[in-house]
Amino acid sequence: MTRFKGSTEWTPIYMLIVFVIAAILIFTLVKPLLRNASNVAGGNLQEARQFASSAMWLVFK
């Protein structure tokens, strides 16, 4: 059985297409997750500030 010479020349192009599609999918899935994480972190920061102010009030009462 012989191999076609042109079939090996297309392999890098197919791999590039697969990597581009994978990058697009990862970007579209990870970006909303990171946005959600930043919103949660902002809420946690506000709670931490309230806790710290309460703790300072108890210590310096």
N, CA, C and O atoms as a Maestro MAE file, in Angstrom:
{
 s_m_m2io_version
 :::
 2.0.0
}

f_m_ct {
 s_m_title
 :::
 protein
 m_atom[244] {
  # First column is atom index #
  i_m_mmod_type
  r_m_x_coord
  r_m_y_coord
  r_m_z_coord
  i_m_residue_number
  s_m_chain_name
  s_m_pdb_residue_name
  s_m_pdb_atom_name
  i_m_atomic_number
  :::
  1 25 0.834 -1.170 0.000 1 A "MET " " N  " 7
  2 3 0.000 0.000 0.000 1 A "MET " " CA " 6
  3 2 0.885 1.242 0.000 1 A "MET " " C  " 6
  4 15 1.815 1.338 0.800 1 A "MET " " O  " 8
  5 25 0.613 2.163 -0.861 2 A "THR " " N  " 7
  6 3 1.435 3.374 -0.947 2 A "THR " " CA " 6
  7 2 0.725 4.531 -0.288 2 A "THR " " C  " 6
  8 15 -0.503 4.606 -0.245 2 A "THR " " O  " 8
  9 25 1.508 5.393 0.203 3 A "ARG " " N  " 7
  10 3 0.982 6.602 0.837 3 A "ARG " " CA " 6
  11 2 0.997 7.743 -0.160 3 A "ARG " " C  " 6
  12 15 1.925 7.872 -0.959 3 A "ARG " " O  " 8
  13 25 -0.032 8.566 -0.109 4 A "PHE " " N  " 7
  14 3 -0.046 9.734 -0.974 4 A "PHE " " CA " 6
  15 2 0.883 10.785 -0.394 4 A "PHE " " C  " 6
  16 15 0.902 11.034 0.812 4 A "PHE " " O  " 8
  17 25 1.641 11.385 -1.273 5 A "LYS " " N  " 7
  18 3 2.603 12.380 -0.812 5 A "LYS " " CA " 6
  19 2 1.890 13.618 -0.265 5 A "LYS " " C  " 6
  20 15 2.367 14.224 0.695 5 A "LYS " " O  " 8
  21 25 0.779 13.995 -0.846 6 A "GLY " " N  " 7
  22 3 0.076 15.193 -0.417 6 A "GLY " " CA " 6
  23 2 -0.604 15.062 0.928 6 A "GLY " " C  " 6
  24 15 -0.906 16.071 1.565 6 A "GLY " " O  " 8
  25 25 -0.850 13.848 1.373 7 A "SER " " N  " 7
  26 3 -1.577 13.681 2.628 7 A "SER " " CA " 6
  27 2 -0.767 14.156 3.835 7 A "SER " " C  " 6
  28 15 -1.349 14.628 4.812 7 A "SER " " O  " 8
  29 25 0.547 14.043 3.789 8 A "THR " " N  " 7
  30 3 1.365 14.497 4.914 8 A "THR " " CA " 6
  31 2 1.510 16.011 4.916 8 A "THR " " C  " 6
  32 15 1.794 16.590 5.964 8 A "THR " " O  " 8
  33 25 1.327 16.659 3.799 9 A "GLU " " N  " 7
  34 3 1.459 18.115 3.742 9 A "GLU " " CA " 6
  35 2 0.254 18.815 4.360 9 A "GLU " " C  " 6
  36 15 0.370 19.972 4.762 9 A "GLU " " O  " 8
  37 25 -0.888 18.160 4.448 10 A "TRP " " N  " 7
  38 3 -2.086 18.766 5.004 10 A "TRP " " CA " 6
  39 2 -2.160 18.629 6.523 10 A "TRP " " C  " 6
  40 15 -2.942 19.331 7.165 10 A "TRP " " O  " 8
  41 25 -1.372 17.754 7.099 11 A "THR " " N  " 7
  42 3 -1.460 17.498 8.531 11 A "THR " " CA " 6
  43 2 -1.226 18.753 9.386 11 A "THR " " C  " 6
  44 15 -2.003 18.980 10.314 11 A "THR " " O  " 8
  45 25 -0.214 19.572 9.131 12 A "PRO " " N  " 7
  46 3 -0.037 20.785 9.954 12 A "PRO " " CA " 6
  47 2 -1.220 21.749 9.837 12 A "PRO " " C  " 6
  48 15 -1.577 22.417 10.807 12 A "PRO " " O  " 8
  49 25 -1.819 21.817 8.666 13 A "ILE " " N  " 7
  50 3 -2.953 22.721 8.486 13 A "ILE " " CA " 6
  51 2 -4.145 22.232 9.312 13 A "ILE " " C  " 6
  52 15 -4.826 23.025 9.961 13 A "ILE " " O  " 8
  53 25 -4.392 20.919 9.281 14 A "TYR " " N  " 7
  54 3 -5.478 20.370 10.091 14 A "TYR " " CA " 6
  55 2 -5.218 20.583 11.575 14 A "TYR " " C  " 6
  56 15 -6.139 20.916 12.321 14 A "TYR " " O  " 8
  57 25 -4.008 20.401 12.005 15 A "MET " " N  " 7
  58 3 -3.671 20.613 13.415 15 A "MET " " CA " 6
  59 2 -3.868 22.079 13.795 15 A "MET " " C  " 6
  60 15 -4.352 22.371 14.888 15 A "MET " " O  " 8
  61 25 -3.504 22.989 12.919 16 A "LEU " " N  " 7
  62 3 -3.695 24.415 13.188 16 A "LEU " " CA " 6
  63 2 -5.178 24.738 13.309 16 A "LEU " " C  " 6
  64 15 -5.579 25.508 14.182 16 A "LEU " " O  " 8
  65 25 -5.986 24.158 12.445 17 A "ILE " " N  " 7
  66 3 -7.433 24.375 12.517 17 A "ILE " " CA " 6
  67 2 -7.985 23.842 13.831 17 A "ILE " " C  " 6
  68 15 -8.803 24.503 14.472 17 A "ILE " " O  " 8
  69 25 -7.549 22.662 14.238 18 A "VAL " " N  " 7
  70 3 -8.012 22.078 15.495 18 A "VAL " " CA " 6
  71 2 -7.596 22.951 16.676 18 A "VAL " " C  " 6
  72 15 -8.394 23.165 17.589 18 A "VAL " " O  " 8
  73 25 -6.365 23.459 16.676 19 A "PHE " " N  " 7
  74 3 -5.904 24.315 17.767 19 A "PHE " " CA " 6
  75 2 -6.677 25.631 17.817 19 A "PHE " " C  " 6
  76 15 -6.980 26.133 18.899 19 A "PHE " " O  " 8
  77 25 -6.994 26.184 16.661 20 A "VAL " " N  " 7
  78 3 -7.748 27.435 16.629 20 A "VAL " " CA " 6
  79 2 -9.154 27.209 17.178 20 A "VAL " " C  " 6
  80 15 -9.648 28.011 17.971 20 A "VAL " " O  " 8
  81 25 -9.794 26.126 16.762 21 A "ILE " " N  " 7
  82 3 -11.133 25.822 17.268 21 A "ILE " " CA " 6
  83 2 -11.094 25.567 18.770 21 A "ILE " " C  " 6
  84 15 -11.975 26.027 19.497 21 A "ILE " " O  " 8
  85 25 -10.092 24.847 19.239 22 A "ALA " " N  " 7
  86 3 -9.962 24.583 20.679 22 A "ALA " " CA " 6
  87 2 -9.740 25.882 21.444 22 A "ALA " " C  " 6
  88 15 -10.313 26.072 22.517 22 A "ALA " " O  " 8
  89 25 -8.920 26.770 20.910 23 A "ALA " " N  " 7
  90 3 -8.671 28.050 21.586 23 A "ALA " " CA " 6
  91 2 -9.948 28.875 21.665 23 A "ALA " " C  " 6
  92 15 -10.218 29.500 22.691 23 A "ALA " " O  " 8
  93 25 -10.728 28.884 20.607 24 A "ILE " " N  " 7
  94 3 -11.981 29.631 20.613 24 A "ILE " " CA " 6
  95 2 -12.945 29.053 21.645 24 A "ILE " " C  " 6
  96 15 -13.586 29.799 22.385 24 A "ILE " " O  " 8
  97 25 -13.047 27.732 21.693 25 A "LEU " " N  " 7
  98 3 -13.940 27.098 22.661 25 A "LEU " " CA " 6
  99 2 -13.491 27.361 24.092 25 A "LEU " " C  " 6
  100 15 -14.315 27.658 24.957 25 A "LEU " " O  " 8
  101 25 -12.199 27.255 24.344 26 A "ILE " " N  " 7
  102 3 -11.687 27.505 25.696 26 A "ILE " " CA " 6
  103 2 -11.943 28.950 26.092 26 A "ILE " " C  " 6
  104 15 -12.344 29.225 27.223 26 A "ILE " " O  " 8
  105 25 -11.712 29.876 25.164 27 A "PHE " " N  " 7
  106 3 -11.917 31.293 25.456 27 A "PHE " " CA " 6
  107 2 -13.379 31.580 25.760 27 A "PHE " " C  " 6
  108 15 -13.681 32.337 26.683 27 A "PHE " " O  " 8
  109 25 -14.292 30.987 24.996 28 A "THR " " N  " 7
  110 3 -15.712 31.255 25.218 28 A "THR " " CA " 6
  111 2 -16.222 30.583 26.487 28 A "THR " " C  " 6
  112 15 -17.211 31.041 27.060 28 A "THR " " O  " 8
  113 25 -15.583 29.523 26.940 29 A "LEU " " N  " 7
  114 3 -16.014 28.857 28.169 29 A "LEU " " CA " 6
  115 2 -15.357 29.452 29.408 29 A "LEU " " C  " 6
  116 15 -15.997 29.560 30.454 29 A "LEU " " O  " 8
  117 25 -14.095 29.839 29.304 30 A "VAL " " N  " 7
  118 3 -13.351 30.313 30.473 30 A "VAL " " CA " 6
  119 2 -13.680 31.767 30.792 30 A "VAL " " C  " 6
  120 15 -13.716 32.137 31.965 30 A "VAL " " O  " 8
  121 25 -13.917 32.585 29.803 31 A "LYS " " N  " 7
  122 3 -14.173 34.003 30.048 31 A "LYS " " CA " 6
  123 2 -15.392 34.223 30.952 31 A "LYS " " C  " 6
  124 15 -15.290 34.996 31.904 31 A "LYS " " O  " 8
  125 25 -16.536 33.583 30.699 32 A "PRO " " N  " 7
  126 3 -17.661 33.766 31.631 32 A "PRO " " CA " 6
  127 2 -17.366 33.232 33.038 32 A "PRO " " C  " 6
  128 15 -17.834 33.798 34.026 32 A "PRO " " O  " 8
  129 25 -16.595 32.152 33.129 33 A "LEU " " N  " 7
  130 3 -16.245 31.630 34.449 33 A "LEU " " CA " 6
  131 2 -15.394 32.628 35.229 33 A "LEU " " C  " 6
  132 15 -15.599 32.822 36.428 33 A "LEU " " O  " 8
  133 25 -14.449 33.253 34.554 34 A "LEU " " N  " 7
  134 3 -13.604 34.239 35.223 34 A "LEU " " CA " 6
  135 2 -14.406 35.472 35.612 34 A "LEU " " C  " 6
  136 15 -14.172 36.055 36.670 34 A "LEU " " O  " 8
  137 25 -15.349 35.873 34.769 35 A "ARG " " N  " 7
  138 3 -16.189 37.026 35.094 35 A "ARG " " CA " 6
  139 2 -17.035 36.716 36.325 35 A "ARG " " C  " 6
  140 15 -17.185 37.563 37.206 35 A "ARG " " O  " 8
  141 25 -17.580 35.520 36.387 36 A "ASN " " N  " 7
  142 3 -18.374 35.118 37.543 36 A "ASN " " CA " 6
  143 2 -17.509 35.070 38.796 36 A "ASN " " C  " 6
  144 15 -17.949 35.488 39.868 36 A "ASN " " O  " 8
  145 25 -16.299 34.571 38.674 37 A "ALA " " N  " 7
  146 3 -15.390 34.501 39.821 37 A "ALA " " CA " 6
  147 2 -15.040 35.895 40.327 37 A "ALA " " C  " 6
  148 15 -14.923 36.102 41.535 37 A "ALA " " O  " 8
  149 25 -14.872 36.843 39.428 38 A "SER " " N  " 7
  150 3 -14.557 38.208 39.872 38 A "SER " " CA " 6
  151 2 -15.739 38.829 40.607 38 A "SER " " C  " 6
  152 15 -15.552 39.579 41.565 38 A "SER " " O  " 8
  153 25 -16.956 38.519 40.162 39 A "ASN " " N  " 7
  154 3 -18.126 39.043 40.871 39 A "ASN " " CA " 6
  155 2 -18.231 38.446 42.278 39 A "ASN " " C  " 6
  156 15 -18.551 39.154 43.233 39 A "ASN " " O  " 8
  157 25 -17.964 37.162 42.400 40 A "VAL " " N  " 7
  158 3 -18.010 36.506 43.710 40 A "VAL " " CA " 6
  159 2 -16.913 37.056 44.613 40 A "VAL " " C  " 6
  160 15 -17.135 37.290 45.801 40 A "VAL " " O  " 8
  161 25 -15.726 37.261 44.043 41 A "ALA " " N  " 7
  162 3 -14.619 37.791 44.836 41 A "ALA " " CA " 6
  163 2 -14.935 39.200 45.324 41 A "ALA " " C  " 6
  164 15 -14.588 39.554 46.450 41 A "ALA " " O  " 8
  165 25 -15.581 39.999 44.503 42 A "GLY " " N  " 7
  166 3 -15.972 41.342 44.934 42 A "GLY " " CA " 6
  167 2 -16.941 41.301 46.097 42 A "GLY " " C  " 6
  168 15 -16.834 42.106 47.022 42 A "GLY " " O  " 8
  169 25 -17.889 40.371 46.064 43 A "GLY " " N  " 7
  170 3 -18.823 40.217 47.181 43 A "GLY " " CA " 6
  171 2 -18.119 39.763 48.436 43 A "GLY " " C  " 6
  172 15 -18.434 40.228 49.531 43 A "GLY " " O  " 8
  173 25 -17.159 38.850 48.288 44 A "ASN " " N  " 7
  174 3 -16.399 38.382 49.444 44 A "ASN " " CA " 6
  175 2 -15.555 39.498 50.038 44 A "ASN " " C  " 6
  176 15 -15.361 39.555 51.252 44 A "ASN " " O  " 8
  177 25 -15.061 40.373 49.198 45 A "LEU " " N  " 7
  178 3 -14.249 41.486 49.685 45 A "LEU " " CA " 6
  179 2 -15.091 42.418 50.554 45 A "LEU " " C  " 6
  180 15 -14.630 42.894 51.592 45 A "LEU " " O  " 8
  181 25 -16.325 42.676 50.126 46 A "GLN " " N  " 7
  182 3 -17.208 43.531 50.917 46 A "GLN " " CA " 6
  183 2 -17.520 42.885 52.274 46 A "GLN " " C  " 6
  184 15 -17.531 43.566 53.299 46 A "GLN " " O  " 8
  185 25 -17.771 41.578 52.277 47 A "GLU " " N  " 7
  186 3 -18.026 40.873 53.534 47 A "GLU " " CA " 6
  187 2 -16.803 40.909 54.440 47 A "GLU " " C  " 6
  188 15 -16.942 41.053 55.655 47 A "GLU " " O  " 8
  189 25 -15.618 40.783 53.877 48 A "ALA " " N  " 7
  190 3 -14.391 40.826 54.672 48 A "ALA " " CA " 6
  191 2 -14.198 42.199 55.290 48 A "ALA " " C  " 6
  192 15 -13.739 42.308 56.427 48 A "ALA " " O  " 8
  193 25 -14.542 43.245 54.558 49 A "ARG " " N  " 7
  194 3 -14.429 44.600 55.114 49 A "ARG " " CA " 6
  195 2 -15.373 44.784 56.295 49 A "ARG " " C  " 6
  196 15 -15.003 45.370 57.312 49 A "ARG " " O  " 8
  197 25 -16.590 44.280 56.152 50 A "GLN " " N  " 7
  198 3 -17.553 44.400 57.246 50 A "GLN " " CA " 6
  199 2 -17.083 43.623 58.474 50 A "GLN " " C  " 6
  200 15 -17.206 44.096 59.603 50 A "GLN " " O  " 8
  201 25 -16.547 42.435 58.242 51 A "PHE " " N  " 7
  202 3 -16.040 41.633 59.357 51 A "PHE " " CA " 6
  203 2 -14.877 42.331 60.041 51 A "PHE " " C  " 6
  204 15 -14.803 42.350 61.269 51 A "PHE " " O  " 8
  205 25 -13.968 42.905 59.260 52 A "ALA " " N  " 7
  206 3 -12.806 43.581 59.843 52 A "ALA " " CA " 6
  207 2 -13.239 44.805 60.646 52 A "ALA " " C  " 6
  208 15 -12.698 45.070 61.720 52 A "ALA " " O  " 8
  209 25 -14.201 45.538 60.133 53 A "SER " " N  " 7
  210 3 -14.646 46.716 60.891 53 A "SER " " CA " 6
  211 2 -15.337 46.295 62.179 53 A "SER " " C  " 6
  212 15 -15.198 46.965 63.202 53 A "SER " " O  " 8
  213 25 -16.083 45.189 62.144 54 A "SER " " N  " 7
  214 3 -16.717 44.694 63.372 54 A "SER " " CA " 6
  215 2 -15.678 44.215 64.368 54 A "SER " " C  " 6
  216 15 -15.798 44.469 65.567 54 A "SER " " O  " 8
  217 25 -14.666 43.530 63.884 55 A "ALA " " N  " 7
  218 3 -13.608 43.022 64.774 55 A "ALA " " CA " 6
  219 2 -12.840 44.181 65.398 55 A "ALA " " C  " 6
  220 15 -12.488 44.132 66.577 55 A "ALA " " O  " 8
  221 25 -12.577 45.225 64.609 56 A "MET " " N  " 7
  222 3 -11.862 46.379 65.157 56 A "MET " " CA " 6
  223 2 -12.709 47.078 66.215 56 A "MET " " C  " 6
  224 15 -12.176 47.560 67.214 56 A "MET " " O  " 8
  225 25 -14.015 47.136 66.007 57 A "TRP " " N  " 7
  226 3 -14.897 47.770 66.975 57 A "TRP " " CA " 6
  227 2 -14.871 46.997 68.292 57 A "TRP " " C  " 6
  228 15 -14.897 47.597 69.366 57 A "TRP " " O  " 8
  229 25 -14.820 45.656 68.208 58 A "LEU " " N  " 7
  230 3 -14.784 44.841 69.422 58 A "LEU " " CA " 6
  231 2 -13.449 44.974 70.157 58 A "LEU " " C  " 6
  232 15 -13.410 44.997 71.387 58 A "LEU " " O  " 8
  233 25 -12.360 45.061 69.395 59 A "VAL " " N  " 7
  234 3 -11.026 45.128 70.001 59 A "VAL " " CA " 6
  235 2 -10.812 46.483 70.652 59 A "VAL " " C  " 6
  236 15 -10.283 46.556 71.761 59 A "VAL " " O  " 8
  237 25 -11.209 47.550 69.988 60 A "PHE " " N  " 7
  238 3 -10.934 48.895 70.504 60 A "PHE " " CA " 6
  239 2 -12.125 49.511 71.237 60 A "PHE " " C  " 6
  240 15 -12.210 50.733 71.361 60 A "PHE " " O  " 8
  241 25 -13.030 48.689 71.716 61 A "LYS " " N  " 7
  242 3 -14.199 49.163 72.441 61 A "LYS " " CA " 6
  243 2 -13.888 49.715 73.778 61 A "LYS " " C  " 6
  244 15 -14.791 50.149 74.492 61 A "LYS " " O  " 8
  :::
 }
 m_bond[243] {
  # First column is bond index #
  i_m_from
  i_m_to
  i_m_order
  :::
  1 1 2 1
  2 2 3 1
  3 3 4 2
  4 3 5 1
  5 5 6 1
  6 6 7 1
  7 7 8 2
  8 7 9 1
  9 9 10 1
  10 10 11 1
  11 11 12 2
  12 11 13 1
  13 13 14 1
  14 14 15 1
  15 15 16 2
  16 15 17 1
  17 17 18 1
  18 18 19 1
  19 19 20 2
  20 19 21 1
  21 21 22 1
  22 22 23 1
  23 23 24 2
  24 23 25 1
  25 25 26 1
  26 26 27 1
  27 27 28 2
  28 27 29 1
  29 29 30 1
  30 30 31 1
  31 31 32 2
  32 31 33 1
  33 33 34 1
  34 34 35 1
  35 35 36 2
  36 35 37 1
  37 37 38 1
  38 38 39 1
  39 39 40 2
  40 39 41 1
  41 41 42 1
  42 42 43 1
  43 43 44 2
  44 43 45 1
  45 45 46 1
  46 46 47 1
  47 47 48 2
  48 47 49 1
  49 49 50 1
  50 50 51 1
  51 51 52 2
  52 51 53 1
  53 53 54 1
  54 54 55 1
  55 55 56 2
  56 55 57 1
  57 57 58 1
  58 58 59 1
  59 59 60 2
  60 59 61 1
  61 61 62 1
  62 62 63 1
  63 63 64 2
  64 63 65 1
  65 65 66 1
  66 66 67 1
  67 67 68 2
  68 67 69 1
  69 69 70 1
  70 70 71 1
  71 71 72 2
  72 71 73 1
  73 73 74 1
  74 74 75 1
  75 75 76 2
  76 75 77 1
  77 77 78 1
  78 78 79 1
  79 79 80 2
  80 79 81 1
  81 81 82 1
  82 82 83 1
  83 83 84 2
  84 83 85 1
  85 85 86 1
  86 86 87 1
  87 87 88 2
  88 87 89 1
  89 89 90 1
  90 90 91 1
  91 91 92 2
  92 91 93 1
  93 93 94 1
  94 94 95 1
  95 95 96 2
  96 95 97 1
  97 97 98 1
  98 98 99 1
  99 99 100 2
  100 99 101 1
  101 101 102 1
  102 102 103 1
  103 103 104 2
  104 103 105 1
  105 105 106 1
  106 106 107 1
  107 107 108 2
  108 107 109 1
  109 109 110 1
  110 110 111 1
  111 111 112 2
  112 111 113 1
  113 113 114 1
  114 114 115 1
  115 115 116 2
  116 115 117 1
  117 117 118 1
  118 118 119 1
  119 119 120 2
  120 119 121 1
  121 121 122 1
  122 122 123 1
  123 123 124 2
  124 123 125 1
  125 125 126 1
  126 126 127 1
  127 127 128 2
  128 127 129 1
  129 129 130 1
  130 130 131 1
  131 131 132 2
  132 131 133 1
  133 133 134 1
  134 134 135 1
  135 135 136 2
  136 135 137 1
  137 137 138 1
  138 138 139 1
  139 139 140 2
  140 139 141 1
  141 141 142 1
  142 142 143 1
  143 143 144 2
  144 143 145 1
  145 145 146 1
  146 146 147 1
  147 147 148 2
  148 147 149 1
  149 149 150 1
  150 150 151 1
  151 151 152 2
  152 151 153 1
  153 153 154 1
  154 154 155 1
  155 155 156 2
  156 155 157 1
  157 157 158 1
  158 158 159 1
  159 159 160 2
  160 159 161 1
  161 161 162 1
  162 162 163 1
  163 163 164 2
  164 163 165 1
  165 165 166 1
  166 166 167 1
  167 167 168 2
  168 167 169 1
  169 169 170 1
  170 170 171 1
  171 171 172 2
  172 171 173 1
  173 173 174 1
  174 174 175 1
  175 175 176 2
  176 175 177 1
  177 177 178 1
  178 178 179 1
  179 179 180 2
  180 179 181 1
  181 181 182 1
  182 182 183 1
  183 183 184 2
  184 183 185 1
  185 185 186 1
  186 186 187 1
  187 187 188 2
  188 187 189 1
  189 189 190 1
  190 190 191 1
  191 191 192 2
  192 191 193 1
  193 193 194 1
  194 194 195 1
  195 195 196 2
  196 195 197 1
  197 197 198 1
  198 198 199 1
  199 199 200 2
  200 199 201 1
  201 201 202 1
  202 202 203 1
  203 203 204 2
  204 203 205 1
  205 205 206 1
  206 206 207 1
  207 207 208 2
  208 207 209 1
  209 209 210 1
  210 210 211 1
  211 211 212 2
  212 211 213 1
  213 213 214 1
  214 214 215 1
  215 215 216 2
  216 215 217 1
  217 217 218 1
  218 218 219 1
  219 219 220 2
  220 219 221 1
  221 221 222 1
  222 222 223 1
  223 223 224 2
  224 223 225 1
  225 225 226 1
  226 226 227 1
  227 227 228 2
  228 227 229 1
  229 229 230 1
  230 230 231 1
  231 231 232 2
  232 231 233 1
  233 233 234 1
  234 234 235 1
  235 235 236 2
  236 235 237 1
  237 237 238 1
  238 238 239 1
  239 239 240 2
  240 239 241 1
  241 241 242 1
  242 242 243 1
  243 243 244 2
  :::
 }
}
